[in-house]
Amino acid sequence: MIKKIILNNFLSHTDTSLDFHPGITVFVGHNGSGKSSIIDSITFALFDEHTRKSDKNLLTRGMGGYVNNETGSFVILEFSIGPTNYRIRRQIDSQGRLTSAKL
């Protein structure tokens, strides 16, 4: 079960933390509000996969298309399988290169 996700400079999320609880979770919002970004962040954290063609496209971009944070982006995912809890942190630099993946 996914318990928590933290997004920093990931797509439309500059600093987002979401807690999940047992049951069904539904994301509701306007187009472009970041619903799909949450799903991409989960698959990126778990499998280094996403729908954005390039890791460079995962970075939050501000005015003029520049990356908001020169240090890049990271996703932290906390989940459990049975009684065991896990925490994954996957980070990319400002050029979209994977710099860290820790379980």
MARFI-69833 format. One record per residue (C-alpha): residue number from 1; residue in three letters; x, y, z. Coordinates in steps of 0.2 Angstrom, whole numbers, plus 2048, in hexadecimal, padded with zeros to 3 digits. Example, Ala and Ser with C-alpha at 12.3 -4.5 7.8 and 13.67 -1.06 7.14 Angstrom:
MARFI-69833
+------+------+-----+-----+-----+
! vonu ! baba !   u !   v !   w !
+------+------+-----+-----+-----+
!    1 !  ALA ! 83E ! 7EA ! 827 !
!    2 !  SER ! 844 ! 7FB ! 824 !
+------+------+-----+-----+-----+
This chain:
MARFI-69833
+------+------+-----+-----+-----+
! vonu ! baba !   u !   v !   w !
+------+------+-----+-----+-----+
!    1 !  MET ! 800 ! 800 ! 800 !
!    2 !  ILE ! 806 ! 811 ! 7FC !
!    3 !  LYS ! 807 ! 81C ! 80B !
!    4 !  LYS ! 80F ! 82C ! 806 !
!    5 !  ILE ! 817 ! 835 ! 7F8 !
!    6 !  ILE ! 821 ! 845 ! 7F8 !
!    7 !  LEU ! 825 ! 84E ! 7E8 !
!    8 !  ASN ! 832 ! 85C ! 7E6 !
!    9 !  ASN ! 833 ! 866 ! 7D6 !
!   10 !  PHE ! 82B ! 857 ! 7CD !
!   11 !  LEU ! 820 ! 85C ! 7BE !
!   12 !  SER ! 812 ! 868 ! 7C5 !
!   13 !  HIS ! 817 ! 865 ! 7D7 !
!   14 !  THR ! 824 ! 870 ! 7DF !
!   15 !  ASP ! 821 ! 86A ! 7F0 !
!   16 !  THR ! 813 ! 85D ! 7F3 !
!   17 !  SER ! 811 ! 850 ! 800 !
!   18 !  LEU ! 802 ! 844 ! 800 !
!   19 !  ASP ! 7FD ! 837 ! 80D !
!   20 !  PHE ! 7F3 ! 828 ! 807 !
!   21 !  HIS ! 7E7 ! 81E ! 812 !
!   22 !  PRO ! 7E0 ! 80D ! 810 !
!   23 !  GLY ! 7D2 ! 80C ! 803 !
!   24 !  ILE ! 7D0 ! 814 ! 7F2 !
!   25 !  THR ! 7D8 ! 824 ! 7ED !
!   26 !  VAL ! 7D1 ! 82F ! 7E0 !
!   27 !  PHE ! 7DA ! 83E ! 7D8 !
!   28 !  VAL ! 7CE ! 84C ! 7D3 !
!   29 !  GLY ! 7D3 ! 85D ! 7CB !
!   30 !  HIS ! 7D4 ! 868 ! 7BC !
!   31 !  ASN ! 7DE ! 864 ! 7AD !
!   32 !  GLY ! 7F0 ! 868 ! 7B0 !
!   33 !  SER ! 7EE ! 868 ! 7C3 !
!   34 !  GLY ! 7FB ! 859 ! 7C6 !
!   35 !  LYS ! 7F0 ! 849 ! 7C7 !
!   36 !  SER ! 7FA ! 83F ! 7BA !
!   37 !  SER ! 80A ! 846 ! 7C1 !
!   38 !  ILE ! 806 ! 83D ! 7D1 !
!   39 !  ILE ! 804 ! 82D ! 7C8 !
!   40 !  ASP ! 814 ! 830 ! 7BE !
!   41 !  SER ! 81D ! 833 ! 7CF !
!   42 !  ILE ! 818 ! 823 ! 7D6 !
!   43 !  THR ! 81E ! 819 ! 7C6 !
!   44 !  PHE ! 82E ! 823 ! 7C6 !
!   45 !  ALA ! 832 ! 81F ! 7D8 !
!   46 !  LEU ! 82E ! 80D ! 7D7 !
!   47 !  PHE ! 834 ! 808 ! 7C5 !
!   48 !  ASP ! 83D ! 817 ! 7BE !
!   49 !  GLU ! 82F ! 818 ! 7B1 !
!   50 !  HIS ! 823 ! 826 ! 7AC !
!   51 !  THR ! 819 ! 82D ! 79D !
!   52 !  ARG ! 823 ! 83D ! 79A !
!   53 !  LYS ! 830 ! 836 ! 78D !
!   54 !  SER ! 83F ! 83D ! 796 !
!   55 !  ASP ! 844 ! 83F ! 7A8 !
!   56 !  LYS ! 849 ! 851 ! 7A4 !
!   57 !  ASN ! 836 ! 854 ! 7A1 !
!   58 !  LEU ! 832 ! 84F ! 7B3 !
!   59 !  LEU ! 83A ! 85F ! 7BA !
!   60 !  THR ! 82F ! 86D ! 7C0 !
!   61 !  ARG ! 831 ! 87C ! 7B4 !
!   62 !  GLY ! 82D ! 88E ! 7B7 !
!   63 !  MET ! 82C ! 89D ! 7AC !
!   64 !  GLY ! 835 ! 89C ! 79C !
!   65 !  GLY ! 837 ! 889 ! 79E !
!   66 !  TYR ! 845 ! 889 ! 7AA !
!   67 !  VAL ! 847 ! 87D ! 7B8 !
!   68 !  ASN ! 841 ! 884 ! 7C8 !
!   69 !  ASN ! 84E ! 87C ! 7D3 !
!   70 !  GLU ! 860 ! 879 ! 7CD !
!   71 !  THR ! 862 ! 86A ! 7D9 !
!   72 !  GLY ! 855 ! 861 ! 7CF !
!   73 !  SER ! 846 ! 856 ! 7D5 !
!   74 !  PHE ! 842 ! 848 ! 7E0 !
!   75 !  VAL ! 834 ! 83C ! 7E5 !
!   76 !  ILE ! 833 ! 833 ! 7F5 !
!   77 !  LEU ! 826 ! 825 ! 7F6 !
!   78 !  GLU ! 822 ! 81B ! 806 !
!   79 !  PHE ! 818 ! 80B ! 805 !
!   80 !  SER ! 816 ! 7FA ! 80D !
!   81 !  ILE ! 815 ! 7E8 ! 807 !
!   82 !  GLY ! 80D ! 7DE ! 815 !
!   83 !  PRO ! 815 ! 7E3 ! 826 !
!   84 !  THR ! 825 ! 7EB ! 81E !
!   85 !  ASN ! 826 ! 7FD ! 81A !
!   86 !  TYR ! 831 ! 804 ! 80C !
!   87 !  ARG ! 837 ! 815 ! 807 !
!   88 !  ILE ! 83E ! 81A ! 7F6 !
!   89 !  ARG ! 846 ! 82A ! 7F1 !
!   90 !  ARG ! 84A ! 82D ! 7DE !
!   91 !  GLN ! 853 ! 83D ! 7D9 !
!   92 !  ILE ! 857 ! 845 ! 7C9 !
!   93 !  ASP ! 863 ! 854 ! 7C6 !
!   94 !  SER ! 85E ! 864 ! 7BD !
!   95 !  GLN ! 863 ! 85C ! 7AC !
!   96 !  GLY ! 857 ! 84D ! 7B0 !
!   97 !  ARG ! 865 ! 841 ! 7B4 !
!   98 !  LEU ! 861 ! 834 ! 7C1 !
!   99 !  THR ! 86D ! 838 ! 7D0 !
!  100 !  SER ! 866 ! 82D ! 7DE !
!  101 !  ALA ! 85A ! 81E ! 7E0 !
!  102 !  LYS ! 859 ! 818 ! 7F2 !
!  103 !  LEU ! 84E ! 80B ! 7FA !
+------+------+-----+-----+-----+
